[in-house]
Amino acid sequence: MHLVQVGKLAALAMAGLAVAHPGVHEPSSYTALTKKNFLHNARRSLDKCSDTLERRGVNARAEARRAAMVQMHQKRSLSTRDTNKTVSIDHHSSLHVTPSTAGSDLFSKNPVCLLSPEGEIGPFWVKGELIRSDIGDGQAGIPIIMDGQFIDINTCEPIQDLYWDVWNCNATGVYSGVQSSMNGNGNDASNLDKTFLRGIQKTDSDGVAQFKTVFPGHYDGRATHVHVVAHMNATLMSNNTLTGGYIPHIGQLFFDQDLISQVEATYPYNTSTVDITKNADDHVVQDETEDSNSDPFFKYAYLGDSIEDGLFAWVTMGVNVSASHDSSASYAATLTSSGGVSNSDSSKGGFK
């Protein structure tokens, strides 16, 4: 995205602050040229990683593990599905299971998604979230298992002991853990203490972490997305939270538009009266995919005969662990043992 376009978006965001959810866009300190150079060099590094990952069995183990997870959670036999399989060429995210689809076919062709430097954190990051894999907290919506694998673009090695921090809004477009007039009922102070659809998981020896959660809904001005923060060298505290370390990546992940449309047709997503912003019209999607080397979209498979039975979504992410973006990690609140505490200095947070 050109810097002129960034300026226009920032002005539009400010003008629509009263109706848009939520926050002010903070321009990245990275220039468009810096980002382009990073993605180009990172892709060249990742292209050299392919043989290394195959030789060390990382891809084979990922394939077997993901196939086993689908088998464990699926609510029907593969033989009961129709015969059409569609793979999105652009974003590799619209994979449909057929009667004859084997696990090896489902998960073997999994390109590495490059995470570009210093993406937008949004204004609603909460520090101090718990280390946990099941983050649904009883929220209504389409169940989804999100599976992420992190690869070091400099060494071609899986990144072990990285902490994957995720959060997204619920089916009706509300984030937990914050109190804001731009997030649901701004008078609901109890939302500060809620933790739904937020959590942190540590990657294993293959660079993998996983969450059981609920497919995000939408709100004004943004396409459906999941926020991502990667923590390195952090220390696990006795209260099951993190301290220290640094942040090599901040960003967002997305879903195929056809999948979003199917989800949004179900309850309670379909109770929202807010217009849906499509991927093609989303400023973050446009920014992240301006360079063809960046592909921040989940691949997915159905776990049942209908979408209500749930989804399994996966993405392999290339991260530059030598980078640090701590200065861009503004937060809206902190989760403490006594509940959530708002950060009075959170106005500099990125756009939604």
Summary of the structure (lengths in Angstrom):
residues: 352
radius of gyration: 19.2
end to end distance: 17.4
largest distance: 55.7
contacts: 1181
relative contact order: 0.22
helix: 26%
strand: 23%
